[in-house]
Amino acid sequence: MKALVTGGAGFIGSHTADALLARGYDVRVLDSLEEPVHQGGQIPGYLDPKIEFIHGDVCDQTVLLEALQGCDVVYHFAAFQDYLPIFSRFFLVNAVSTASIFELIVREGLPIKKVVVASSQAAMGEGLYKDAQGKTALPDIRSHEQLKSGEWDIRPPAGFAGPMQYQHSDEIVSNPQNPYGLSKISQESITMQMGRRYGIPSVAMRYSIVQGPRQSVHNAYSGACRIFSLSFHEGRDPSIYEDGQQVRDFVNIEDVVAANILVMEGDRANFNVFNVGGDKAITVSEFAETVASVFGRNDFESVPCGKFRFGDTRHIRSDVSKLKALGWSPQRDTRYSVEAYREWLSGTESLGEILKHAEAQMEKLNVVQSVGAS
């Protein structure tokens, strides 16, 4: 069996490629090696030399067709993530490339046995909530005015009674509120509908916040593990946005890879979307304290910095019962993930001013703002 992994030089892709090699697959990777994730456009040293590598853009159908030739299965992990307001690029890279995969399979009569695509928890937006009377709601994004005033919790929508309580959100919940999430829900729809229509077994994986080694230190989008670990690595306290009580859903990369392999092998997962999360609610402050402990900062106290990131969800936790019904469950906690990331981080080259540069860029783009400031 030969597997194509698009975006296979990246975080989730490279780990999945390793697992496929271990199971006896021939593996081909298609990756554009774009900065800032891949500094200098270089193939990362962790990519196994047994992998056949194609350097190219997944949006180029000529290159994509070359990569698909001779393959039995496809993992589509190539994606665009950024805070820049270049909205069309989210859809081009995340959604149109997915449509191209199905187009080429159908047009060229390629004997692809299964397609697995990487979706995201961002497809849920704020997720599912219940009000004081038990009525369910899908809240809109918190307004700029609300966040500037330092009011963090979700306000009751019209016709609902507060306070609003977040729920575990299953795969039916779809309420994306940023370009990335919108492109991912589009990608899911393309995968499910085109897969069914043309009889191509297909699966979409909604990853929550994935953590572990190889998560690029240069990717400003890559989340709390990178940001907090870099902060403690540099001997400084991380910035705790809002009040630190935001609930998050972290999952280890090894558990994600196990899920990726599970849905590939066998038919039970076909034509389904699956949440892939850690099955545990953890606040940002709790997570910061875990990272501090791993880095030996036992004196650390999680204190809000008086800032927020506009567009962040307040609380989000994925219901993973659908994937657990197939026999999967998360086996590794956040401390395990952070310890593995710290070990990997210690072996990287000089990190310089990466974190300060990223923070400055976020403020320049008005993603990070101060409470009450004009």
N, C-alpha and C positions, 0 to 999 in steps of 0.2 A: 504494500500500500504506500502511495506517495501522498504527502500532505503539503499544501501550500499554506503558509502563514503570512498574511500581509501585515506590515508593521511588525514583523518578526524580530527586528533588532531592538525593539523597545522592551518595556518592563514586563507586561503580561505576555506578550508575544514570544520573547526569548525563553521565558520559563516554560511556556507551553511547548515550544519547539524541543526543549531538552527532554520533556516528558514523552513526547512522541518518539524521539530517537531511542529513548530507553525501552519503549514498547515495540521497537523493531520497524517503525515507519522510516521511509526515506523522506527527508524534509527539505523543502525549498522555501526560502524567505524572499519576499519582495518588500523592499523598504527604500524610502527616498532619503533617509539619513539627514533629515532637516534639523537645523539649529532652531532653538537653543538646546533641544534634548540631546542631539548628537553634535558635540563641539567639533568644528572643523570638518563636518561631514564624513567622519571616519567610522568604519565598522568597529563596534565596541569589542574589546578584547574578550569579553565573556561569551561571545557568540561561538558556538561549537564549530570547529573547522570541518566537521563532517556534513554541515549544512550547505546546500547549494544556494548561493546568494545571488540575487538579481537586484542591482541598484536601479531603481526607477520609481515613477510616480503612479500610484494606483488609479489616478484619474486619466491616465493615458491608456486608451483601449488597446493600442498596439502592444505596449509593454505588458499590460494585464493579460492579454490573450496568450502571449509567450509564456507568462508565469503559470497560467492555468493548464497548458498543454501537458498531458500525461498524468495529471493529478486525479486522485480518487476523492479527496476531501479537501475542504477549504475552511480555514479559520480566518475571518476577516476582522483584523484588529487595527488596521491603519485608521487613524482618526486625527481630527484637528481639534485642539483645545486652546483657548486663549481668552484674554479679557479684552482684546482689541475689537472695536466695532466694525469688523469686516464680515458682516453677516452672511453674505453669499458664500464665503469660503467654507463655513461650517456645513452648509448643505451640499456643496460640491464634493468635498472630501468625504463626509460621513454618509450622505444619502445617495448622491449621484453615483459614487463609486460602487455602492451596493447594487444599485439598479444595473450598472454595467456588468457586474459579475453574472447576474441572472440573464441579462441580455446576451452575453457571449456564450453562456452555457446553452441557451435555447437556439441561438442563431447558428452556432458552430456544431451543435449536436454533441457537446462534450459529455462524457460519461461520468459526471460528478455524482458521487453517492450521497454527499451531505455537505451543507453549508452551515457554519456556526458564526454568528456575528456578535461583536461586542457592543452591547448597549450600555446604558448607564442609569443609575438611580436618579440622575437629573431629569429623566423622563417623567418622574412623579411630581416635580415641583415641590410644593410644601407638603405633599402627601395628604393623607386622610385625617380629618379631625372630627370630634364630636363636641356638641355644645352641652350646656348644663342640663338640657332636656333629652339628651341622647340622640339628637338629630345629627346626621353626618353631613359634612361639608368638605369641599376642596377649596381652601382659601387662596386668594390672590397673593402675589408678592407683597411684602410689607412696603408701605410707601416711604419715600425719601423723607417726608415730613415727620412721620412716626419715628423713624430711626434717629433722625437728628435730635428729636426730643428725648431720646434715651428710653423710649418705651419699646420693650423687646418682644413681648408675647403677641401672638396672633390676635388681632381684634375680631370680634364676632361679625360675620357678614350680615347684611340686612336680613332681618327675619330670624336671626339666631340669637340665643341668649348665652352670654359669657359666664364663666371663663371657657375658652376652647381647650380641649385636651387632645394631644396628638395620639394617633393610633398606629399600630403596625400596618403598613400599607402593602397590599398584595399587588399582583401583576395587572389587575384590572384598573388600578389607579394610574391615570395618565393626565397630568396637568402641568406640562413643562412651561417655564416662565423665563427662559433665557435662550439665546440662539443655539447653544450647545444642546440643551435638553430638547428643543424643538427639532433639531436635526436628528437626534437619536430616536425620538418617537416616530419620525418619518422613516428612519432606517428600519425600525422594528416592523412597521406596516409593510414596507417593501418586501422584507424578508418573509413574513408570514403569508402575504397574499400572492406574491410571485412563486413562492415555494409550493403552495397548495395548487395554484392554477396550472403549473407545469410539472407537478409531480416530483419536485426536487426536495427531498427531506431537509428541513431547515429548522434552526433553533436560534433564538436571541437570548443573550445572557445580560441581565441588568445588574451590573456590578455596583456594589456600594463602594466605600472608600477602601481601596486595596492597598496593602502595606507590605513592605519587605525590601530586600536588597535589589539593586539595579534601578530603583526609582530615581530618576535623574535629579541631581541637585540643581540643575539649571532650569528645570521646568517650573515656572511660577504657579502653574495650575495644580501641581501634584500633591498639595495638601499638608495636613497637620504633621504627619510623621516626618516629612522632609523639613518643614519650617521649624518645628520644635527641636528636632535632633540637631539641625545646623546651629540653632541658637545656643544650645547647651555645649555643643562641640566648640563653639567660638567663645565660650565663657560668659554668655549673657543670658538674661531671662527672655523668654519668648513673649511676644505681644498676645495678650488674651483679649479678644474682641468681645463686644457686648458685655454680658455679665458672666461669661464663662459657663453658663448653665445650658447652652445649646446641646441638644442630644444628637449624637452621631452614631453611625453604624460602621464599624471597622471590620475588615476581613483580611486574613492573611493570604499572601500570594500562593502558598502551597495548597491551601484549601480551594482557592480559585482554580488552580490548575487541575486539581482532582475533579472539580465540577466540569471543567472543559473536556476532560477525557471521558467522563461518565456519559455526557450527552452525545458524544460522538459515537460511542460504541453501543449499539442496540437501537431499537426503534421507539422505545417508550417516550423519549423526549421530543420526537419529531413534531414540527408545527406548533411549538410552544415557546412562550416567553417565560424565563425563569429569573427570579430574584436570587442574587448571590451575595449574601451578607453574613455578618458575624453572629447574628441571632442574639445580640445583647446590646442594650442601650448604655451608652457611655457619654458623659458630659465632656465638653472640651476641657474643663478644669481637671476632671478626673484623669483624662488622657495626658494632660500636661504634667500632672504629678507622677504618672507612670514613667514618662520619658525622663523627668528629672531624676527619679530613682535609678533608672538604668544608667544614667550618666553620673551617678554619685552625688547628686545635688539634694541631699536629705534636708537641707535648710530651706528648700524652695516653697514659696507660698503663691498660689495662683491668685493674682490680683489683676482685675480688668484694667486695660490701658486707656480707657476713655475713647476708644475708636470702634468703628464697625466697618464691615465690608458690605457695600450695597449690593444686593442681589443674593446674598447668602440665605439659605433656608434657616428657619428658627429651630425646628426639630425634624428629624427624619430617621425612620427605622424601617427596614424592609422585612416583610413577612416571608420567611424562606421555607414555609411548610410544604409548598409545592415541590421544591427541589429535594427536600428531606424525604418526601414520599417515594423518591427514586432510590433512596438508600444513602444519600449524601448528608453530611452534617459538618459544620466547622469544628476543627479539632485543636486549633491553636489560638491562644489569647493575644491581646494587644502587647503584653510584655514580651512574649516570644517574638512578635513582629519587630518591635523596637530594638530588641537585643540583636536580631539578625541584621537590621538596618545599620545599627551602630558599628557592628563588626565590618560590614561592607564599606561604610563611610570612612573608617580608619585606614582603609587601603587605597583610597582614591588620592588623586593628585591634589596639589594645593588648592584650597577652596576660595582663597582670596576674599573679595568683597561681594560674593554672590548674594548673600542675604540682604545686605544693605542696598545693593543695586536693585534687587527685586522689590523691596519695600518702597524705594523711591519711584520706581516705575508704576507701582500700584497706586500710589498717591497722585502721581502725575495724571493717571487715567481716571482719577476720581473714584476708583474702586474702594480704596480705604479712605475714610473720612472721620473727622473728629465730631463727637457729640456736641451739639450746641454751637459749633463754629459756623460762620457765614460762608 
